[in-house]
Amino acid sequence: MTLAERLQAYLADLWGRPVAVENLSRIPGGASRETYRFDAVVGGERRGLILRRDPTASLIDTDRRLEFLAFRSFQHTAVPVPEAIALEPGSGHVLERPFFLMGRIEGGAAASPFNAGAYAPHEAALGKQVFQILGAIAAADPAGLPLAEVAPAPAPDQAWARELAYWEGVIDADELHPQPIVRAAIRSLRRYPPAPAQKIAVVHGDYRSGNFLHDGAGRIVAVLDWEMAHLGDPLEDLGWVLDPLWGHFVEGYAAGLIPRAEAIAIWERASGLTADPAALAWWELFAAVKGLGIWISAAKEFVAGGLTDPVLAFSACYTARRHDLIVAERLVQRLERLEAAA
């Protein structure tokens, strides 16, 4: 059976009615899931759907339930997400590999974080929404959310240690050659940890330019790519989105959209939290370390031939080198601050 035929049979069983699957096509990109778009026609009604299926090999090892339950957690809230429709975590014969289905958001487009002027002329409007939405994610009480079913909550003073240990482990397992810059950053992060998290919140894990859809007129219509979601310190997400790698080459602007100070103030109002400068500086250095963990894994997969998408080669070269420079610059700034405080 073809993939379309398998989908038809699955949806017919799910909905109890005959279903026709039309216009099935693969969406390129993505490091941890195969993504397809298609139309499901049932009873004369056409529904746009997205299939997210585990690949045969994956750059980022994530639990598909996390992404699915993250969508469930924020449906009908101030955080725009697609409708979560069905999850099949097993590896049975239905679609050969685990998968989930979600509603398709029409009229939205993503932008590459490496294009200058990608959101012109709506940068200001989108920037306000980006940080309002991120604040809304941080403000949510994770205890009552479906995501809490599968995402363990660390103690507030251990959120940083868990994440640093995880990404150091990724680098240990995947580096193909010595990484002295990121190793120096890891030592500094461990020696001078941040203050405990103000609260344990939902962390998107990859909240940045390129991972939301906008309507081309200044409105965000969906936040995507929740496969790295977890519970932790909400400053982790703020540090990640503020990383210069996602800045569209606009110095001093958050995500290339609005001035950094304005972005942080919006996030603080929306989240009800405070972005302590010292703690945020720790998480910003951590963000670059995490980024290098991802790019180091990309290099390993590309060289091994498990994943041959050219984006992995790009990640192993361009983004890895940029993050090396970002880490080095932030390490110097960190040392200067420590010396000034001594």
N, C-alpha and C positions, 0 to 999 in steps of 0.2 A: 504493500500500500504506500502511496505517496504521503508526504507530510500533510497536504491539504485533505486527503481522504481520512487520515487519522484524526485530524482536527474536527472534521465533519462528524465522525462517529462519536468522538468524545463529547462534543457540544450537544449532539442529539440526545445522548444519554443524560447529560447534565440538565438540560432544559426540558426533556421529555417530549420533544417535537423535532421533526425533520429540519436539518440545517444544511445550507449550501455555503461553502467557503469560497470566496472569490477574491481575486486581486492579491493573492499571497505573495509577498516579496520580502527579501532579507534587507534589513537596515544595516549598513556597514558601520564598523567601529565597535567599541565596547570591549573591555578587557576581561569581563567575568561572566557574560551571558551572550548567547545568540539572541538577536532581537528580530522579530518579524512583524510586519503590519499586514492586516487582512480585513476583509469585510465578511461578517456573518449574516446571512440572509435567513430569517426565520419568520414564518407567517406573514410574508410580505414586507416585513420591517428589516431595514439594513442597519447593522451596528458595526461601527469601527472599533476593532480590537487590536491589542498588541500581545504577542507571545514572547515571553522571556524564557528561554530554555538553556539548561546547563550545557556548555560546550564539552567536547571531548578532552580539551585541555584548557586551563584557565590561568590568566596572569595573577588574579587576586582570588584567593580561596575564601569564599564567603558562603554563608548559609542562606539559601533562597527564601527561607521563611522570614528572615530579618527584613528583606526588602518588601515582601508581601505584607507583613504585619505593620511595617512602617506606613505603607499606604493606608491600611485599615485604621491606623492610629490617628491619622490626620484628615480623614475624609470629613467633609462638612465642618471644617474649621477655617481659621484665617490663613492656614497653610494650604495652598492649592496643590492637590495631588490627583492623579488619575484614579478612577474607580478600581478597587481590587475585586476581581471577579471569582477566580478559582485558583487553588494551589494544589499541585500534585507533587509531594516531596519524594515519592518513591521512584525507583529506577525500572519500573515495570515496562510492559510492552506498549502502553498507550501512545506515548510520543518518543519512545526509546530511552529518553533521559528525563530527569526531573524538570519541572517547568511551572510557570504560573501565567495567568491571563489577567490583563487589565484593560480598562477602557482606553480608547485612543482620543487624545486631545486634538481637536481639529483647529486649524488656523493658527497653530503655534510654530515657532521656529527657534532653533538653537543657534548659537554663534560660537565660532572658534575663539578660545581665549588668546590665541596668538595673532589675531587680526587687529590692527590699529583701527579705531573708529568703527568697530563692529556694531555698536548700538546707536550710532548717530541717526537722528538728532535728539534721541530720547534718553540720553545718559542720566540726567538729573532725576527724571521720574522713575526710571528703572532702579537707580541707585537707592532711592528712598525705600522702594518696595523690597529690594534684595535684603536690606538690613532690618526692615520691619518684620519680614517673614522669618528671617533667622532669629530675631528676638522672640517671635511667637513660638518657634520651636523650643527655644530655651525656657520660655515661660510655662510650657505645658507640664503638668504633673505626671511623671512617667508611671506612677503607681497604678493609675487607672487605665493605662493604654495597653492595647493588645501586644505591642512590641515588648513590654515587660515580661511576657510569657516566655520569651526565648533569650532576652538580653539581660545577663546578670548585672547587678548594680555594685560598683566598687564602693568602698568607704571613701568619704570626701578627701582624705589625706593619702589615698592610694590610687586615685584616678590617673595621676601623672605617671606613677611607677608602672602600672599595668600597661599603659600605652607605649611607654618608652621600651619596656622589656619586649613587647610584641614586635615592634619595628626593628629593634636591635637583633632579635632572632631572625627576622626576615633577611636582614643584611648578612648575618652570619651564614645563613643557609645558601644565599644566592650570589654573593659577590664572586666575580670572576678574577679580580685582581685586588690588591690592597686599596683601601679607601681611607687614607689618613685624615682627610678633612672632616668627613662625617664621623669618624671615630673620635676626633677631638671634640666635636660638638656633643656627642653622646656622653663623654666623660664630664664635660662642663655641665650638661643638663642634670646628670646624676649627682654631681657634687653640690650644685646649688639649686635644689628643687623649688617649685613654686609654692605659694600658700595653698592650703587645702581648698578644694572647690567650694564655692559659696552654696551650691546645691548640686545634686546629681540630676542631670537632665538628659533628654534625648540629644544625642550628637549625630547629625546627618553623616558625617565622616568624609564627605567629598562635596561640600557646599561651596560652589565657585561659579565663576563665569563659564558658560558652556553647558552647565547641568541644570538649566532652567529654560523653559519655553516662554517666548514673549510673542505678542500679537503684531509686532511691527509698528505699533502706535503708542508704545509706552506703557504697556500693561503686561505683567507676568501672569501666565495662565497655568503653569504647572512647574513644580519642582520635581526633578527626576533623579534617577541613579542613587537610590538609598541602600545599595547593597553593602555598604560599609557602616551602616547605622549601628549604634550601640548606646549604652548609657555611660555617661562620664561627665567630665568638666565641660560646660558649654563654652568656655574660652578656647577649647580645642577647635571648634568650628570657626570662631571669630579669627583665630590666628591663621587658619587655613585660607579663608577667603581673602584675608589681607595680604597674603603672600604676593610679592612682586611678580611671580611667574604668571599670575592670573590678572595682572594689571593693565593689559593691552598697551604697554609701553608708555603709560601716562604717569610720570613721576609724582608721588605724593597723593595719588588718588586711590581709593579703595575699589578694587575690581575694575579700575579704569573708568569709574562712573561718577563718583562724588568725592570731595576731599575726605581724607582719612578721619580727621577729627569729627566731621559731620556724620560720617558712617558710624563711628563708635557711639556718638551721642544718640543716634536713632536706635541702635541696638540696645543701649542701656535703658531707654524709655520703654521700648517694646518688651524687653525681658524682665524688667524690674531688678536687674543686677548691675553691678559695677565692674567695669573693665579696669581692674587694678593694673597700673602700668608695668610694675615688675612682673606680675604673674602673666600678663599678656605677652611681655617680651619673651618669657620662657616658652610660651606656647607658640610664638611666632618662630623661634629657633627650632622648636620641635617640628613645626609644620614642614620646614625644609628638610629635616632629617627623615620624616615620614615620606616626603616626596622622593627623596633619594632611594628609600627602600623600594618604592614602586618602580622607579626607573632601573634600579639594579636588577629587580626581578624581570623587567621587560628585556633587558640585555641577555639575561640567562636563557629566557624562553626563546628569544629570537636566534641566538647562537645554537641552541639545542635543536631548533627546528620544530618544537612543539606548537608554537604559534608563529605564523609567517607574515602576519599583517605588517605592512611597511611602517605603521604608526609605532610599532615596537622598536624598530631601528631608530626612528626619530626620537623616541623617548630615551633610548639608551645613549644617544649622542647629545642632541641639542638640550633637552630639558634637564638631563643629568648634569651637564656642564653648567647650565645656568644656576641650578640649585647648589652646585659646589661653590660658585661665586657668592650666592646669597648667604650660604652658611658661613663662608669665610668672613664676609663683611659683618654679619651679625655676631660672630665670635669676637671680632675686634671691638665692636660696640659694647658687648657684654663685659669684656675685660676692662674697658675704659670706665664703665659704670661701677664695677666692683672696686677699681682703684680709687675712684672719686669718693666712694662710700667708706673706704678704709680709714 
